[in-house]
Structure formats: structure tokens, C-alpha cells
Amino acid sequence: MKNALRHMIEEDIGFEDITTNALISPEIDARAEIISRVGGIIAGVGVAETIFNEFGLKYSTYKSDGDLIHSGDVIMLIEGNARVLLSVERTVLNLMMGMSGIATLTSKMVAKATAVNKNIIIAGTRKTTPGLQFFEKSAVKFGGGDPHRFRLDDCVMIKDNHRAMVGDIAQAIKIVRKNVSFTKKIEVEVENMEDAILASKTGADIVMLDNMEPHEIESTLNELNNLNLRENVIIEASGGINPDNIAQYASTGVNVISMGFITHSAPAIDISLEITFNES
């Protein structure tokens, strides 16, 4: 993570921060506060600490990742070389704002879902920003959600395009069992009851009901119960789930709801850095 963060800073600075270097003497130290302008769930504090450590800045932390924050809360106090502080400011804030937005939206979705199904898991998907997967998935965790797969090597996920090239579900599961370590779970994406039953019968650990309406999910779960297959698998619902309908999906009785919405549609939280003292 340190290398990725350093690369982000260096990419933003380029050859130099021409404004800061033109205005600020290299000997000047400064003190600044990171302040929230709105309420929400804070995320990215650990990331900010890593950046400040890497660039020799001292800091005090008043809020931890996953904490509830309010408008006007001071999240961190930073001290050190003014040029360095101003040069890393934007990258730190961008990461914290984006991560906090995801954590805040995730927290809201968890609250809506657990109000009707206390044991349900709200998970992210791989609909993340390339290069920011770790940070966005971590933000989901700070908001009380589950990150799902961070990468393609975390878990087998047999999707429609795999099946289109291999054949039916049973064949795909058989091939995967032969070629993938026993330590990896197998998830199968299905779009109807028949395929959900087949996947459950033929060894899937997780069955994702993709783009199915709540009433279709309820019927599928009832049939799996009737066939004594329900206890064999984790049932996940995904596709088209948002703040307006998440309670309906949660009330079906599925184990997991995964949603790209919490990563790709989360509005950033307004966070600023204000200089409070400079040694000129």
C-alpha cells in the first residue's frame, strides 16, 4: 500500500508543486487540521497516517476508521514542513472523501437491510475504480459491510460468460473442482430458479441470484427448502439493488446482498484541511 500511495502523491506533484514552492520557504513549518464539513462515517484515516509517516509529517488522530462523525469534527492534527504538507494535502483529502462516502453509504444500506433481516450481510462487488480496489473495499468494511472478493484470485465466480464458453453449470463446477484448490469457495451466478437448484445440487458453495425480482427470490428459496438444499449453500442476491428496494430484497431471507451501488454511486463526504498555524 505504501508504494501505491507514494505513486499517487508523486503523480499529483509531477516535477514540483510550483505554487507552494514559489510562495513558501522550505524552512517553514505549519500546523493543520483535517475537518469534516458534514456528518457520516469516516474512512481513510489509516491511509492518511501512512502518507504522513512516509513524508515525515507528525500527526495526532482524533477519529478512527469506521467512527461516526459530525459537521465540524476535527479528525486529525498534522504538523511539519509546510511545503510537504501542502503538497500531499489533495491526495489525502481525495482518498478520505471518497472512502468516507463509500463507508457512509454502506452504513446506511446495512441499517436498512438489518432492520428487516438482522443476520444479512451487505457486500460490495468488483465494480470498483481500477487502482483503488483496496481502498474502496476497505471503506465498505469500515461502513459495516463485507468486501466480497478483493481480486479474481479470492474465490471462484462462475458467471454467465464462463458458462457460455464451457457449457452447463454442472460441467463448469466439475471442471473447477478439478483445477482449483479445495481451499477456494465456488460461487455460481444464476438468473432463474432452475439454475439455482442445479448449482445447489452440483456443489456450489454460494449461489448468486442475479437480477431476480424479490418474489422470484422468495419462490426460489422456498423450492430449495422443499428439496432440502437450502442448508447446503449461501444464497446471495445481486443486480439492480439500491436504497429504494434493499429492504424488499433483505426481507426475502437471502444470506447476502451484494451491490455495486455502494462503491460506484457513493457521493464523496466533504472534508477539508485548514492551516491553523505557520512558523514564518
ABEGO torsion letter per residue (X at the ends): XAAAAAAAAAAAAEABBAAAAAABBAABBBBBBBBBABBEBBBGAAAAAAAAAAAGBBBBBABBBGBBBBBGBBABBBBEBAAAAAAAAAAAAAAAAAAAAAAAAAAAAAAAAAAABAABBBBBBABBBBGAAAAAAAAAAAAGBBAEBABAAABBBBBAAAAAAAEBAAAAAAAAAAABBAABBBBBBBABAAAAAAAAAAGBABBBBBGBBAAAAAAAAAAAAAAGAAAABBBBBBEGBBAAAAAAAAAAGBABBBBAAAAAABBBBBBBBBBABBBX
